[in-house]
Amino acid sequence: MNPVTEDRAPEPLTEYAHRLTRRLRAFDRRHPLLWDVHITGFWVTAALIDYVGGGWRHNAHNLDVPGWLLLTLSLGLSVPLLWRRTHPRAVLAAMALFALANAWTGAALQAALLQLAVVYHIALRRPLRDLGWATALVIAPVLVSVARHGEGTWDQQIGSQLMSITVAALIGITVRTRRNHTEALEDRARRLETERDQQARLATAAERARIAREMHDIIGHNLSVITGLADGGRYAAAKSPERAAQALDAIATTSRQALTELRRVLDVMREEEQHDQPDLTPQPGLTDLDQLLDGVRSAGLPVHTTTHGSPTLPPGRQLTVYRVIQEALTNTLKHAGAGATAEIELSYEDKGAVTLTITDTGNGNRTDGPSRHGRGLPGMRERTALYGGTLEAGPRPHPEQGWRVRLHLPEETPQ
């Protein structure tokens, strides 16, 4: 015998009942008319058996009721059940007429109890205030029967009928409450799932934007430096081979540095885990600023720096300052023209506040301002906005020539 079969616990009866109920409800949703026809057919058959078999005589107050009237009453109290779910109020009103005739003639057909099924559906599907007039319609035939035929006392007959109506209504209300609760839970689950998907999409978009900023800063800056070095090396090749060789060495160094940084960024995008640990080199900060400036100077752009205060910034703010300097100098290399110089002024203040100003003396007809559609200036603004700072970029005031970028990060907000 299979050991898996021996260890398997028997299926609980409640789970089987729940699964069967779900299947029946699913079948009912797919074929509502077929289900209604079967239920109605069952009760019509029961009513006709009561009429044909003479079972109605055991409860009748009048045994001389004509056969055609008994058949009409039996069908009138059972056939309308076909529409009990779609039009329960109209069905109860129609059945009430046959129930009054049933009580008046003294036939006392048991099919009159089918009104309770309609009361159940009114409590299940209609506003609860409809139960008031529904109770009145079901009680009326009882009053007629007691008044005309005088069997039993008023309180016994009315009390018994009220108890039956109450039970039917309570069952309907219970099922309705459970159904509403289940629908509310399902709706909440759907909304939570939608919200989860939206949060995942937002997180993905934010990560893509961050990676796009990083790749733009890395590729844009290093390619600009490489381009400047290549142009200088080409002009120096004929007159000074040694200078050309130095330019080629600088190009190789800059290329390797760019590849290292790109690998670090692309490692974040890997979906599958690798057996080897990825490069855990930290993001650049202010300690890497000298290396950045050396590369720019080697590309032919003289840069002068002035620092006020002590740099005590957290890594995130250091990265923002570094990337803004990198982007500004990259734009200067690309657009300032020959003979341009750049100046960087850094002012460190208390509690992480910092002010950065980068100016150049290049051509004033620049195209790297707000009108451009690249990633440079938007990327700098996005980084600045993360810390509630401001970023200004534009031509220097007349009569000065060149471009100015000014960054200000306010004090850190205590958490």
C-alpha positions in Angstrom: 0.0 0.0 0.0 1.2 3.5 -0.8 2.5 5.2 2.4 1.3 8.5 1.1 -2.2 7.2 0.9 -1.9 5.7 4.5 -0.7 9.0 6.0 -3.3 11.2 4.3 -6.0 12.4 6.7 -9.6 11.8 5.7 -11.3 14.8 4.1 -13.4 16.8 6.7 -17.2 16.7 6.1 -17.4 20.5 6.4 -14.9 20.9 3.6 -16.8 18.6 1.4 -20.1 20.4 2.1 -18.4 23.8 1.3 -17.1 22.5 -2.0 -20.4 21.1 -2.9 -22.1 24.4 -2.0 -19.7 26.3 -4.2 -20.3 24.1 -7.1 -24.1 24.4 -6.7 -23.8 28.2 -6.5 -21.6 28.3 -9.6 -24.1 26.1 -11.5 -26.9 28.4 -10.4 -25.0 31.5 -11.6 -24.4 29.9 -15.0 -27.9 28.5 -15.4 -30.4 30.4 -13.2 -33.5 29.5 -15.2 -32.7 25.8 -15.3 -32.4 25.8 -11.5 -35.6 27.7 -11.0 -37.5 25.4 -13.3 -36.3 22.4 -11.4 -37.3 23.9 -8.0 -40.6 25.1 -9.2 -41.3 21.8 -10.9 -40.7 20.0 -7.6 -43.2 22.1 -5.7 -45.8 22.0 -8.5 -45.5 18.2 -8.5 -45.9 18.1 -4.7 -49.0 20.3 -4.9 -50.6 18.2 -7.6 -49.9 15.0 -5.6 -51.6 16.6 -2.6 -54.6 17.4 -4.8 -54.8 14.1 -6.8 -54.1 11.8 -3.8 -56.7 13.5 -1.7 -54.2 14.4 1.0 -55.8 17.9 1.2 -58.9 16.3 2.8 -57.1 15.7 6.1 -56.8 19.5 6.7 -59.7 20.8 4.8 -62.6 22.7 6.5 -64.8 22.1 3.5 -64.7 18.8 1.6 -67.1 19.9 -1.1 -64.7 22.2 -2.9 -65.0 21.6 -6.7 -62.1 19.8 -8.3 -61.4 22.5 -10.9 -61.0 25.0 -8.1 -58.7 22.8 -6.2 -56.5 22.4 -9.3 -56.5 26.1 -9.9 -55.5 26.8 -6.3 -52.8 24.2 -6.4 -51.2 25.7 -9.5 -51.8 29.3 -8.4 -49.9 28.6 -5.2 -46.9 26.8 -6.8 -46.3 27.9 -10.4 -45.5 31.6 -9.5 -42.4 30.3 -7.6 -40.7 30.3 -11.0 -40.3 34.1 -10.7 -39.6 34.2 -6.9 -36.0 35.4 -7.3 -36.5 38.1 -10.0 -39.9 39.5 -8.9 -40.6 38.3 -5.3 -43.0 41.1 -4.4 -45.2 40.5 -7.5 -45.1 36.7 -6.8 -46.2 37.1 -3.2 -49.1 39.5 -4.2 -50.3 37.0 -6.9 -50.1 34.0 -4.4 -51.9 36.0 -1.8 -55.0 36.1 -4.0 -55.0 32.3 -4.3 -54.3 32.0 -0.6 -57.3 34.2 0.3 -59.5 32.0 -1.9 -58.0 28.9 -0.3 -58.9 30.2 3.1 -62.4 31.4 2.1 -63.4 28.1 0.5 -62.1 26.1 3.3 -59.8 23.9 1.1 -56.8 24.6 3.4 -54.3 23.4 0.8 -50.8 22.9 2.2 -49.4 24.6 -0.9 -50.3 27.9 0.8 -47.1 27.4 2.9 -45.0 28.1 -0.2 -45.6 31.8 0.5 -42.9 31.4 3.2 -40.4 30.6 0.4 -41.3 34.0 -1.2 -40.9 35.7 2.2 -37.4 34.2 2.4 -36.5 35.7 -1.0 -37.9 39.1 0.0 -35.7 39.1 3.1 -32.8 38.0 1.0 -33.1 40.4 -1.9 -35.4 43.3 -1.1 -35.2 46.2 1.5 -36.2 44.9 4.9 -39.1 47.4 5.1 -40.9 45.2 2.5 -41.2 42.5 5.2 -44.0 44.6 6.9 -46.5 44.4 4.0 -45.3 40.8 3.2 -46.2 39.7 6.7 -49.6 41.3 6.3 -50.3 39.5 3.1 -49.4 36.1 4.6 -51.4 36.7 7.8 -54.5 37.9 6.0 -55.6 34.3 4.8 -55.2 33.1 8.4 -57.5 35.8 9.7 -60.0 34.9 7.0 -59.9 31.2 7.8 -60.3 31.8 11.6 -63.2 34.2 11.0 -65.0 32.0 8.5 -64.5 28.5 9.8 -63.7 29.2 13.5 -61.1 26.4 14.0 -58.6 27.1 16.7 -58.2 30.3 18.7 -56.9 33.6 17.2 -53.7 33.7 19.1 -52.9 30.1 18.3 -53.4 30.6 14.5 -51.8 34.0 14.2 -48.9 33.2 16.6 -48.1 30.0 14.7 -48.1 31.9 11.3 -46.0 34.7 12.7 -43.5 32.2 14.0 -43.2 30.7 10.6 -42.8 34.0 8.9 -40.1 35.1 11.4 -38.1 31.9 10.9 -38.3 32.3 7.1 -37.3 36.0 7.3 -34.4 35.3 9.7 -33.0 32.6 7.4 -33.1 35.1 4.5 -31.5 37.9 6.6 -28.8 35.5 7.8 -27.9 34.3 4.3 -28.0 37.9 3.0 -25.6 39.1 5.8 -23.2 36.3 5.1 -23.3 36.9 1.4 -22.7 40.7 1.8 -19.8 39.9 4.2 -18.3 37.5 1.6 -18.7 40.0 -1.2 -17.1 42.7 0.9 -14.1 40.5 1.7 -13.8 39.6 -2.0 -14.0 43.2 -3.0 -11.4 44.2 -0.4 -9.1 41.4 -1.6 -9.5 42.6 -5.2 -8.7 46.2 -4.1 -5.7 45.1 -2.1 -4.4 43.1 -5.1 -4.9 46.0 -7.4 -3.2 48.3 -4.9 -0.3 45.8 -4.6 0.1 45.7 -8.4 0.0 49.5 -8.6 2.7 49.8 -5.8 4.8 47.2 -7.7 4.5 49.2 -10.9 5.3 52.5 -9.2 8.3 50.9 -7.5 9.5 49.5 -10.8 9.1 52.9 -12.5 11.0 54.6 -9.7 13.8 52.0 -9.9 14.0 52.4 -13.7 14.2 56.2 -13.3 16.9 55.9 -10.8 18.9 53.5 -13.0 18.4 55.8 -16.0 19.8 58.7 -14.0 22.8 56.7 -12.9 23.5 55.4 -16.4 23.1 58.8 -17.9 25.5 60.3 -15.4 28.1 57.5 -15.9 27.9 57.2 -19.7 27.4 60.9 -20.4 30.3 62.1 -18.3 32.8 59.5 -19.2 32.1 59.6 -22.9 32.4 63.4 -22.9 35.8 63.0 -21.1 36.9 60.3 -23.6 35.8 62.5 -26.6 37.8 65.4 -25.2 40.8 63.2 -24.7 40.5 61.7 -28.2 40.3 65.1 -29.8 43.3 66.4 -27.9 45.3 63.2 -28.7 44.5 63.6 -32.4 45.9 67.1 -32.5 48.9 66.1 -30.4 49.8 63.0 -32.4 51.6 64.8 -35.1 53.7 67.2 -32.9 54.0 65.4 -29.6 53.6 61.6 -29.6 54.2 61.5 -25.9 51.2 63.7 -25.3 49.1 61.5 -27.6 50.2 58.4 -25.6 49.2 60.1 -22.4 45.8 60.9 -23.9 45.4 57.2 -24.9 46.3 56.1 -21.4 43.7 58.5 -19.9 41.1 57.2 -22.4 41.8 53.6 -21.2 41.6 54.6 -17.6 38.4 56.5 -18.0 36.9 53.6 -20.1 37.7 51.1 -17.4 36.2 53.3 -14.7 33.0 53.7 -16.8 32.7 49.9 -17.3 33.2 49.3 -13.6 30.4 51.7 -12.7 28.1 50.3 -15.4 28.6 46.8 -14.1 27.7 47.9 -10.6 24.5 49.5 -11.8 23.6 46.6 -14.0 24.1 44.2 -11.2 21.0 45.7 -9.5 18.9 44.8 -12.6 19.7 41.1 -12.5 16.7 39.0 -11.6 18.4 35.7 -11.0 20.8 35.2 -8.1 24.4 34.6 -9.1 26.7 32.2 -7.2 29.4 34.9 -7.2 29.0 38.0 -5.1 28.4 41.1 -7.2 30.7 44.1 -7.0 29.9 45.9 -3.7 31.8 49.1 -4.4 29.8 52.0 -2.9 28.3 54.8 -4.9 30.7 57.7 -5.5 30.9 60.5 -2.9 32.9 63.6 -2.1 36.0 61.6 -1.5 35.9 60.7 -5.3 35.6 64.3 -6.4 39.3 64.7 -6.9 39.4 61.8 -9.3 36.5 63.2 -11.2 38.1 66.6 -11.5 41.4 65.1 -12.6 39.6 63.3 -15.4 37.9 66.5 -16.5 41.2 68.5 -16.4 42.9 65.8 -18.5 40.2 66.2 -21.1 41.2 69.8 -21.5 38.9 71.8 -19.1 40.7 73.7 -16.4 38.7 73.5 -13.2 39.2 75.6 -10.0 37.6 74.6 -6.7 36.8 76.6 -3.6 35.5 75.0 -0.4 34.0 76.6 2.7 33.3 74.5 5.8 33.8 70.8 6.5 32.0 68.1 4.4 29.9 66.1 6.9 27.2 65.0 4.5 25.5 61.5 4.6 26.1 59.3 1.6 22.9 60.2 -0.2 23.6 63.9 -0.2 27.2 63.3 -1.2 26.0 61.3 -4.2 23.6 64.2 -5.2 26.4 66.8 -5.0 28.8 64.5 -6.9 26.3 63.8 -9.7 25.4 67.5 -10.1 29.1 68.4 -10.4 29.6 65.6 -12.8 26.6 66.6 -15.0 27.5 70.3 -15.0 31.1 69.7 -16.0 30.0 67.2 -18.7 27.8 69.8 -20.2 30.7 72.3 -20.1 32.9 69.8 -21.9 30.2 69.3 -24.6 29.0 72.8 -25.1 31.3 75.5 -23.7 33.8 75.4 -26.6 37.6 75.8 -26.7 39.3 77.9 -24.1 36.6 77.7 -21.5 37.3 77.3 -17.8 35.1 76.2 -14.9 34.9 77.1 -11.2 33.3 75.2 -8.4 32.4 76.7 -5.1 31.2 74.5 -2.3 29.8 75.8 1.0 29.0 73.3 3.8 26.7 74.4 6.5 25.3 72.9 9.7 23.0 69.9 9.8 23.7 68.7 6.3 22.9 71.9 4.4 25.1 72.6 1.4 25.3 75.2 -1.4 27.1 74.4 -4.7 27.8 76.8 -7.5 29.4 75.8 -10.8 30.2 78.4 -13.4 32.0 78.3 -16.7 33.3 80.9 -19.1 32.2 79.2 -22.3 30.0 80.2 -25.2 26.8 81.9 -23.9 24.7 80.3 -26.7 24.3 77.1 -24.8 21.6 74.4 -25.5 21.9 72.4 -22.3 19.3 74.5 -20.4 15.7 73.7 -19.5 14.6 73.6 -23.2 16.6 70.4 -23.8 14.7 67.1 -23.7 17.6 65.0 -22.4 18.0 63.3 -19.1 20.7 65.6 -17.7 18.8 68.6 -16.1 15.7 66.5 -15.2 18.0 64.0 -13.5 19.7 66.7 -11.5 16.3 68.2 -10.5 15.0 64.7 -9.4 18.0 64.1 -7.2 17.7 67.6 -5.7 13.9 67.1 -5.0 14.6 64.0 -3.0 16.1 66.2 -0.3 13.8 69.2 -0.7 16.5 71.3 -2.4 16.5 73.7 -5.3 18.4 73.6 -8.5 19.0 76.6 -10.9 20.6 76.3 -14.3 21.0 79.1 -16.9 23.3 81.7 -18.4 25.3 83.9 -16.2 24.1 87.5 -15.7 25.1 90.0 -18.4 27.8 91.1 -19.1 29.4 87.9 -17.9 29.6 85.1 -20.4 29.1 81.4 -19.7 26.8 79.2 -17.7 25.9 78.7 -14.1 24.4 75.8 -12.1 23.4 76.4 -8.5 22.4 73.7 -6.0 21.1 74.2 -2.5 20.2 71.4 -0.1 18.5 72.5 3.1 19.1 71.2 6.6 18.2 67.6 7.2 14.8 67.1 8.8 14.9 65.2 12.0 13.0 61.8 11.8 
